[in-house]
Structure formats: structure tokens, C-alpha cells
Amino acid sequence: MTAPAFPYISTRGAAPPATFDDILLAGLARDGGLYVPEAWPAWTADTLERWRGHSYAGLAAEICAPFMAGSAAAADLPALAEASYAGFDDPAVAPLVPLEDGLYLQELFHGPTLAFKDYALQLVGRLFDAVLAARGERITVVGATSGDTGPAGIAACAGREAIDIFMLHPAGRTSEVQRRQMTTVPDGNVFNIAVDGTFDDCQDLVKALFADDALRDRVNLSAVNSINWARVMGQIVYYVHAALQVGGQGNASERAVSFAVPTGNFGNVFAGYGARRCGLPVGRLIVGSNANDILTRFFRHNAMEIRGVTPTLSPSMDIQVSSNFERLLFDLLDRDGAAVESAIRAFRTGGSLPLDEARWQRATALFRGASLDDEGTIGLMRSVFERTGRQIDPHTAVGLAAARECRGGGDPVVVLATAHPAKFPDAVERATGRRPALPPHLADLHARAERCVTMAKDSARLTDYVLANARTVRG
């Protein structure tokens, strides 16, 4: 007997409820909102205890199963999860490393593109294949990246017969390794676009395409950015994986674990929020920002105000408009879609998010924020190397600084190490005096030929480019 479909709703409230397969392929809701579960699955202490000792792939299958109830891919989920993580270069997949008393690093860079995005997108690519095969359909994926989503999304979709992928990145604002991980992929279904602007400009272009209903239908538009709920779902897994290892012996619900997350678009840390809503004992969610500190300013002062984007040594966080914050805002506004739509409109037109004190206090009961500039980032990377011999990337350094500043009580804190140091070799060498080497499968990256087009922030031109190259064009 087929399980009833698990329902999803839009944060803007105007789109009808949808199934997992629908939202996997749609990405953004037709009303401009982001999909969220209508209700969260409930994990009991016994559930968490039963999961202790699972392999990473086995845990992923258990966690994702209720979110995917009714999906065409549900029956194959254990095999899809096993295949997704089989190629990761550490048997633990997401190993935990003790750093100092009560503080751990979770290494989320053992996938094919050396960044945490692989942990969801390797699964998402296989889910796309399974659902598209069941429906006999094709999709056109369009995404924006500040540096890590692009390589991971391309790695998940490259060579897949039913998918074309168009990835936008801000020209000159990613590391060279990040750029080459995208532009050197030879598969014919991969299209790279360097936009003359910021990540926020790239994100706005993608949202403009999704706002064009005729275009969405004509090319069957889909997304790999964290606007796609499946991305968030896949990222919940490593929070649980870490908490089950450090959250105390015996019953897994006995001790809360806090997490420190370097974040720009808020998708990664929202996955931690999702884990907590399901029942994982989470003490604090600590947001680390670089000089582009809009999230830190919000959690410290209830001041979410758009400023110019400053290029930094941690470019994946060079963002001012954090798309996934809308999912948290939806809960803070008591799941009132019209109120969310009004608040987001005010934010985008006036540059400031209106939120009353009581709702802000609800947010800060769980979230904390801290920021670190480039000088502090280099200094922290250097001190970690001198004390432990370990190289960390600039984003991880931001998360570590936030953990030290915002940890409270006796909870252990897990810092998400979101990228391999070799993705940012210039910054790491500047801090430690040693240039980190790429893993063997990327050793010849700088010798590979690149393919990329450059364009201004122009949605009409982007539309024309997609229509000219996508294999799924109807009418």
C-alpha cells in the first residue's frame, strides 16, 4: 500500500499544497515563496536512540523517508542514499574531530567537490533521476552560486540525460578552485554563466526566471539552490549524525548539542532548525558571518538592513539577501503567508525587515550571531594551525570564531567545517605559510580547459540563453 503523500506549503501562502515530487522538481513555489513541511515529522528519544550507530547512508534514508512519503523514489531511497555517499573519501562520510574542550569540527568536505553542498546534492541528483524516470519528464535546472553550490550542483547533474543545468556565478568573486570546478566540467548538459555583479544579482536573476510562469512551463524549470526543499532535507542528516556522537552516552535525548554554522544564504543553519523542530535536542544555533554581517546584525540588534556586498576571503558568505531566512520568518510570523509576503516586499523595497520585538526575541531564544573580518579570519586560521597543525578554510574559521564567542552553558558545540582548505589555497597559504594540495581527483584542475559565458545582469538575455540551449523547450 502506498503511503499518503507528505504535504508541503509555500511561505507566501498563495500556492496550493504540493507533494514531495512536485516540490523537488519545481524548486520555488509559484507564488514566489519557499516550500516547507505542512507539519514536521516527530522524532522521539527512542527514535534517536535507534538511529545511534547507523551508517551515514542508513541514517539519511531514515531521516528523509517521512519527508518523502508518497514519492516515486521512496521505495528506492535506501539504495539511492547508499550510492550517494559511496564515493566520499572518508568512511565516516562526515567525521567529527575534537578541537578543544567541548568543541568539535565536523568535516563536511569529503564529497566530490570538497564542500558541504555535496552532502545534499549527491542525493538530490539521484532523486531527480528517479522521479523524472517515473514521470517520463525532463527538467532544466537554473541555479545561482556564491562558490560552493555551483560545483556541487553541477557534479550532481552533469551527464544526466533528463537534466540540463545552467549555473550563474558572480564574475571574479569566487575562488579560482571554485570557478574551475564549474567551468572545466565537459558534459554537454552543463552551462556556466559568469554574471557581472554579486551573488545577490545572480540570485535575483534566477528568481526572475522562476517568476515567469510561461518560461517555467516551457522549459520545466527546476532548482538546486537551497530554495529547493530537498537540499535542506538532505542537510538535516549531518546535524543528527553529529549530535548522536557527541550528545551524551545512553539516551540520545539526554544532552543538547549546539552548532556553529558559517552561513550566508541561511539554508545550512535552517537545516539545523529543521532538525530541532523534528525533535533533535539542539541548544543553540550559532550563525557566523564575515564582513557581510546582515544575519549577525539581525540576531544581535533586530536590524536586518541591506548594505553593499563586500568581497572577502570567505566569498561563499558574501551575501546580503539570505533567501532561506524566509523559511524561519514564516514560523516567526505564525505561518501567515500574507504577512511573510508583506514583510519580504518591505525588505526588498525599503532595505529593512520589519519585525516586532516579541518575534525577534523568539528567534534569539535559539539563534546567536557573530561576525569576523578578514584580518581576524587569517589570525584564527594561523592560530589553529600553530596549535594543532590543522589547516582550516576561511569559512570554517568564521564559524569557529562564532562558536567561541557565542557558546553558552555546558553544551558541546559542533562547528560545521564547510569546505576543504584546498578550495581557498591563497588564504590558507597566507595564514599558515603552506599551500594546501588538492585531492588526487582534482590534482590536474588548473590544467583543464574552461567553458563559460559572461553576461550582465539582464534577465531577458539570460532567458534567451536558456531557451537557446535547453533541450526541454515546449512550444
N, C-alpha and C positions, 0 to 999 in steps of 0.2 A: 504494500500500500504506500502510495506517495505521500510524503509529509506535506502538510499545508505550507504554502509559501510564506516566508518570513517577510513582513511588510516594512517598507521604508517610506518616509515622508520628507518633504522639502522644508528647509529652514525658512522659506518665504511663504509657505502655507497655501499657495495657489495651485500647485501641480498635484495631480491625483496620486494616491499611494501607488507604489510600484514594487515589483518583486526584485530579488537579488539579480537575476539575469538581466532584467531591464536596466537596472541602475549600473551594473557592470559595463554594459555596452553604451549607455547614454552619458555617463560621467556627470555632467551638470544637469540639474533639473530644468525643465522648460520655462519655469518662472524666474530663472536666474539664481535660484537657491542651491544649496548643497544637500544631498540626501543624508539622512541619519536614521537609525533604527526607530521605529514607532515606539518600541519598548526594548529595554536592554535584557539580554539573557541573564539569568541569575545563577551565580556560582556559589555553592555552599562551601563551608570548611571541608566537608567530606570530598567535594569535587576537587578542590585544590590538593588535598592530600592524595587523592587517587592519581593525580597528574604528576606527583613527585617521582622523578626517576624516568619519565618518558624521554625518548629521544626528541630532538628539536622538531623533526618532521612529524613525529607522532603527536606532540603537543600542538603543533599547528593545525593538524587535522581535527583534533578535539575542540580547539577554540573556535575554528572557523565554521564547523559543522552547523551549529544553530543559526548563525548569521546567513548561511547558505541553504536553509531548509527550502525545499521545493525547486532547487536549481537543477538544471540538466547535468551539471558537473558534480552534484552531491555524492552520487554513488562512487565516483572515481576519485574523490578528494584524498583519501589516504595515499593512493598511488601518485597523484599529482604532487602532493606535498613531498613525498619521498624523492621524486625526480627533481623537484625544485631545489633541494638542498644537497643533493648527492655530489655536486661538483664544487662545493665550498671547500676551502683549503685547510680547514681545521675540523677535526672530528666532532668537536663540541658545537660547531657552527657559530655560536655566539658566546665565546668563552669569557668567564669572569676572571679578572686579575686583581688581587688585593693591592692597593696602592699605599694606604696608610691606615691607621686605626679607624675601623668602621667605614672606610671609603674604598670603593671598588671602581674599576673601569670595566665596562662591558664592551668587548671588541666587536664592533658591527661592521667590519671591513674585510670579511673573509670570502665575500662573493666575487663574481667575475669582474665587477667594475670598482671594487675596493671601497664601497660606501654603503651606508645603512639602507639606501633605497633598494638594494638588491634583495633584501630580506622579504619585502612585499612583492616587488615587481617580477622576480623569478616565478612566483606563484601566479601572479596576475596574468602573465603571458600565457601560461598553460590553461588558466581558466578561460581566457579569451578563446583559445583554440577549441576547447571542449564545448563551450556554449555556441560558438559560431558554427561548428560542425553539426551540432544538434539542430540548429535553426536553418542551416544551409545559407548563411549570410556572410558578407564581408564587411569590414569596417575601415574607416580612415581615422587614425589616431593623430590628434594635434596636441602638442604639449609645449610648455614653457619651462625653462630650467635656469637656475642660478648657478648650476655647475654639476650637481650630482644626479638629479632626476633624469637629465638628458642621457648620459651614458647608460644608466640602469634601465631606462625605458627602452632605449634602442637595443640593448643587449637582450631584453625580454621579447622584443618584437621582430628583430632582424631575421629575415629569411622565412617568416611565417606566411604561407600562401594566402591566407584570408585577411591580412593586415597590411596597410601602408602606414608609415609613421613619419610625421613632419614635426621636427623639434626645433623650437626657437631658443636661441641663447643671446644674451647681451654681448655685442661685439667688444672684444678686449677686456671683458670683465669676469672671465673665468680663468682658472689656471691653465697653463698650456697642456698639462696632462688631461684635465677635464675636457678641454676642447678637442684634443686629438682622439680621445676615447669615443667621441661622437663622429668626428669628421673623417676618420680613417676606416669606418665600417663600410665594406664594399658592396653589401647587399643592395639589390635594385629597389627594394621597397622602403629604403631609408633616405630621408631628405632632411638636410641640415640647413638652417636659416639663421644667419647672424644679423641681429637687429641693431640698428644704430640707436642705442638707448640703454635703459636699465632693465633689470628683471621685471620690475613693475610694468614697464612698457610692453614687454613680451607677454606678460600675464594678461594685460588689458586686450592685446590683440587676440589671444586665444579666447577670451570671454566674448569678444565681439563676434567671432565666428560662431560660437555656441548660441549667441543671441539671435542669429539669423536662422529662423526655423526652416526656411526653404533650403538653405545650404545644408543644414544638419540632415535633412531628409535626403537630399540629393547625393551626398557622399557617405551617409551613415556615420556621422561624426562620433568619435569617442575620445576618451582621455586617459592618460597615465599619470597625470599630476595628482596630488593628494586631494584635489576636488573630487576624485573618484573614490567612493567609499571603500572599494576593495583594497585600495592602498592602505587606508587606516586600519582596516580589519587585519591585514597581514602584519602590520607593525605592532599590534597588541601583543602578539606572541612573545616577543623578546622581553617585554616587561614581566610577563608571567614567568618566563624561563629564568630570569634573574631573581625574581622575588622568591621562587621556590628553592633557590640555592642559598640565599642569604637571610631569609626571613625567619630564622629560628628553627631549631630542631623540633621534632614532634609535629603537632598540628600546625599546618601551614598558615593558619589564621592567627597565630599567637602574637606575632610581632609585625608591625608595619615596616615597610621599606619606602624610603624616599628616592626620588630620581631627579638627577640634574641633566637638563637637555639643552644643548646648543640649538637654537631654533630661529628661523626667520619667518617661515610661512605658517607655523603653528601646527602643521599636520603631525609631526613626530610627537610632540608633547600631548596633542589631543588624543593620540592612541593610548597614552598613559592614563588620561582622564577616562577613556572608554573602559580600560581595564578596571579602573576603580569603580566605575558605575556598575560593572558586572559583578563586583564583589572582591576584587583583589585588595588586600589591606595596604593602601598607599598612604604614607604620612604627608609628604609634601611633594609637589611637582615644581621644580625649580627651573625657571627659564633663564638661559644665558643668552645675552645679546652682545654684539660688538658695538661700534660707534653708532650704528643704525638701531637705536635703542627704543623704538616705539613701544615694544612689548614691556620692557622694563619700566618705562615711564608710566605705562598704564597700571601695572601691578603695584608700583610704589606710590603713585600720586593720583590715580584715576585720570590720567592725562594721555589719552590716545590721540595724538596730533601728528598729521603727516608733515614731514620735513623732507628736504632733499636727501637723495641717496649718496652716501659717502663710500667710495671704493676702499676696501680694507684687505687685510691679509686673510680674512675668512670670508671669501666672496659669496659662499652659499647663503650667508645671512645678510647680504646687502639688499635689504627689502624694507619697504615702508608700509605696504598694504599686505597684511597677513591673511590670506584668503580663508584659511581654516578657522580663524578666530570666530567666524560667523557661526560655526557649529557650537562653540561654547556660549556665544551671545544668545543663541536660540534657547538654551537652557536657562541662562540668567534672566531672560525676558519671559520666563514661564511658558516657553514653547508657543509663543504668539507670533505667527509668521508675519502678520501685518506690521507688528511692532518692529520686528527684525528688518523688514524691508524699509521702513521709515528711518530707522537708525542708520542703516548702511547708506541710504541715499544722502542723509545729512552728513555722514562721514566723507563720502566721496565728493560732495559738492562744497562743503564748508571746511573740510580738512580736519574735523574734530568729531569724536564719537561721543554723543550724549548718553551718559549712564548715571543713574542716581546713586547716591551714597550706599543705600542698603544693598543694592545688587552688586556694587563693587566690593563691598565687604564680604558678600557671599563668595565672590571669586577669590579674594585674598585669604579666605579661610583655608584654601588648598594650595593656591599658587603663590610663589615668590618670584622675584626677578632681580637680576644683577647684570651689569654690563662691564666690558673690559675693552680698552682701546688697544691699538696695535702695539704700542710700547709695552703695555702690561702683558699682552699675549706673548710677545717674544721673551720677556723676562720669565714668565711662568714656564714656557717650553724649555728654556735654558735651565731653570732650577730643577725641573723634573728630571731632565737628562743628567744633570750633575749629581743628583741624589740617587737615582735609580738606574741610570744607563738606558732609560726608555725614551724613545722619540715619540712625541705626540703631534698631531696636526693642529693647526690654529683653531679650528672649530672645537675640538676636544678641549683645548686649553681654556677657551671661553666657558665651556660647561664646567670644567674643574674649578675655575675661579668662582663661578656662581655657587657651586656646591659648598665650597669652603666658607663663603660669605653668608649663605642663607640656611645652612643646615641647622636644625634645632632638635632639642631633646636627645634621646639616646638611639634614635633610629639609624640603622645603616643607610648609607647613601650610595646609589649606583649612578656613576657618571657614564652617559652614553658616548662612547668613543666612535664618532660617526663617520670617520674617514681614515684611510691608511695614510701615514705621513708622506709616502711617496707621491701622493696626489698633489702635494704642495711642497715640492722639494726646495724651492728657493727660500721660503720662510723657515723651513726646518733647518736648512743648512745655515742660514743666518743666525738661528738661535743656538744651534748645537755644534756648529763647525764641521758637521758631517752631512753629506748629501745622501738621503735615503734611496735605496735602489728599488726599482720596480720589480714585482714578482716575475718569474720566468715567462708567463704567458703574455706579458706586456713589455718584455725586455726590448723589443725592436719597435716600440710605439713611435719613437721620434723619426724613424726611417720610413714609416708607412705614408703612402700618398693620401692627401686630404681632398674631400669633396664638400663644398659648401657654397651657398649663395648669400649675398649680403643685400639687405633692403632697409629702407627707412621704416619708421612706424606708420604703416599705411595698410589698413585692413582691406581695402579694395585690391591692392596689389597682392596681398597675401592670399585672398580668396581666389584671384586669378591663377596664382601659382599652384594652389591646391587642386583646383579644377583641371589644370593642365597636366597634372602628374598623377593624381589618384586613379587607381584602377576601378574604383567603385564610384561611377558617376552615372546617376539616373536622369533620364530625360534630356 
